[in-house]
Amino acid sequence: MVAVVGGGQLARMMAAPATALGVTLRVLAESPDASAARAAHEVVVGLPGDANAMADLLADHVPTVLTWEHEHIPVAAFDAAGERGVPARPSLGALRYAQDKIEMRTKMDALGLPNPPWAEVHGADDVAHFLRAHGGEAVLKTARGGYDGKGVRVINSVADAAPWLAALATGGPRLLIEERVDFRRELAVQVARRPSGDVRSWPVVESIQRDGVCAEVIAPAPDLGPRLDEEARRLATTIARQLGVVGVLAVELFEREGRLIINELAMRPHNSGHWTIEGCVTSQFEQHLRAVLDLPLGDTSPVAPWTVMANVLGGERVDLASSLVAVNDPGAKVHLYGKGVRPGRKVGHVTVSGSELASVRARAAAAAAIVADGGVT
């Protein structure tokens, strides 16, 4: 049995490969109608900070392993697992670098890996100094809790940072400031590592963001070249090994002037890897289960020259399932997450594979638009 903290779509998409592997999937979901609660074999309702909920998650048939579908895990959850002898994978020692961007940047510097210029912010003087040293523009981030563009702000002055600085002064989240990287594009690379140390990587992908949210993933990244492909995989493998990650690790990267810069880390299945469900011999979800259970890792080879994943973002249409009849492309694979629809929320994705990239991209975008809003783009 694998116990998963989190009831979102990432836990939901573990259910099918868990069934195929003969593994019981028990999830801790925030509500009985959460995305994963509709698909998992067993469901406990509660939050990871609730001692009773964690006790229920780890009770009865004690899980073989505890894992996570998001990074927002309190220390008490690890303590609860330890008290019952259930290994938590990834461990707190590894997950801290995905939870806290200051910890992550500090560790990447210590490992000699390519960070952008950055600094921790203690007050307005730090912001002013960094802006003067980096062309008058920078990215301000909260160290913890940001995702999908939240907790990130482009600033051009100390005044732009004033609300966050005021919060910092009254005990709010720690802040860091980074160079605004003038990048050619965003890339992502995923690896999986098992406790025995074996590592497998998937092809490097291009991730296309709109309004701070991933809209499209192209696999493999077009025109990447063998040097950067090898470098991206080397970076991810180094991070996984040096941090002792067990499970799937996603490394988000900027490509700038022929080199790579680390953006963020995620120690779980990741939006940039949804394409692997149909696009690879072994999906990121199956591989994560294999890795945390210390089973032999699966083949990560792609099954087609190109695969494109397009996210379905919430729009005006509430009943997304009713739109599936309008998706006339037999090669388009639609995944709905069973979540309430609201504008801009990730509520599903569409994957298309094929031999000609332009056609594959167009088909994926068209199918996602039909599901979201009847084809309105």
Helices and strands as residue ranges (DSSP letters): E 2-5, H 9-12, H 15-21, E 25-29, G 36-38, E 42-45, H 51-57, E 65-68, H 75-83, H 92-99, H 101-110, E 118-121, H 124-133, E 138-142, E 152-155, G 159-161, H 162-169, E 175-179, E 185-193, E 199-201, E 205-210, E 213-219, H 226-243, E 247-256, E 259-266, G 271-273, H 276-279, H 284-292, E 306-313, G 320-326, E 333-336, E 346-354, H 357-373
